[in-house]
Every structure is written in structure tokens, then in C-alpha cells.
Amino acid sequence: MNRILSISVCAAIVLFGLATAAISQNANSRRPSGTNQASSATTINTAAEREKIWNSPTMLKARAWVQEYCQRSAKITPAEAKQYMTELENLSPVQMKLWLLKFDHQEEMNRKREEDFEIARRAHLKQAEAINNATQKSYADINRDENEAASTEERSLQIQAQNDAERGLAKQEETSLDASNVDSFYNGYGGLYGDYGYGFSYRPLDGIGVAPHIHIHVHPPVDAD
């Protein structure tokens, strides 16, 4: 962008300088030869004023810029650059002042364009930063919601596992209690037929021969009195 602005400024300045030089040459050519329209004192004052403007800080800056541009431009030959600087130096004081006014105006326009470009660039960066921050916040909210959902599910699974474990322990305790009651029932009454004196013996070789013999004793219950 700066390169384009510089090219446009230089082109305008070069055209303005060439037009001014052409006007000056045409004016000088229309003067009658052998006629001196200005006194020697006026000529000396004009030369001194031209020298003052030519070496002023503003003109030195403008000359340096023009020389640098002519060196970098592929459209301007060294001979053309030298001719342009010579014509610029031969301008009258008034023409030099007009040329400098044009140069300053172009410089101010360039600065204004650069400032506008910088303002637009900063606004774009600020907008991009705001969009990025909003995007990062959205990602953070999504991650937080997912983490909360995962934590809730994990707590639910832990509670379910704990409940299952408690139900398992309760079932084991209930089973143990039932087994204990059965043992107490048998132990308290001496077995299923203990109090009724039932006995059972199996002696396969008892008696005559080898016939099996089963002997059962039945006793009535003993009265506690």
C-alpha cells in the first residue's frame, strides 16, 4: 500500500514539476531577446531566495524523497532523473514554493491514508480478538457442562454401586440369619426325631447268614416330670 501511494505521489510531483518548468520556459522564450526586464538587484535577490528555498529543510526532504524514488523506479532512467532535478533547481522561488505546497499536500494525504489504514487494522484486530475470546469462552462452557455431566453420571454410578453393595450385604446377612435359625431349630430339639427316641442302625452282617438287618428303636417321649 505504501509503495502504491509513493508511486502516485511521485508521479503527481513529477508531472507538476514538468508542467511548471514548461510554463517557465515558455514564459522565458516569449521575452524579447536583448531586453532586460529586471534589474541586477532583483536578479540577485531572486537567486538568493531560490537558494534559500532550495536548501530549506522541507525542500531537502522532498529532494531526497524524489531522488530515492527515481533510483528505485524502473520507469525513470538516471538521465531523466538528473534532468528532472536540474529543472526543479531552476524553478523560480514562487514555482518552488508552489511545488513544495503540492509535495506537502501529497505527504499529508499519505499520512491520512496511513492513519486510516492503521485505525482500520486495529479495529479488525480488536474484532478478531473479541471473536476469538467469545469462541474460547464457548469452548470453556462446553467443557464445563461436559465435565459436570460426567461428574453427575459418575456420582450416580457410585451411588448405584453403593446401593447394590448394601443390598448384597443385607442379603448375605439375611441368608446367614436364616441358616442360624435352622441350626438353632435342630440343635434345640436334638435333631428331627431326637426327642422321640428314634434310632437307626444298619448292620449288613448282623443276624443269620448274610442278609442285611435293619434295626429301629422307637422310644416314647420322656416325661419331664
Protein Blocks (a to p, Z undefined) as FASTA:
>chain_A
ZZmmmmmmmmmmmmmmmmmmmmmmmmmmmpcghiafbdfklmmmmmmmmmmmmmgmklmm
mmmmmmmmmmmpmkbcfklmmmmmmmmmmpcfklmmmmmmmmmmmmmmmmmmmmmmmmmm
mmmmmmmmmmmmmmmmmmmmmmmmmmmmmmmmmmmmmmmmmmmmmmmmmmmmmmmmmmmm
mmmmmmmnnpjklmnopacdddfkgcehjbdcddddddddddfZZ
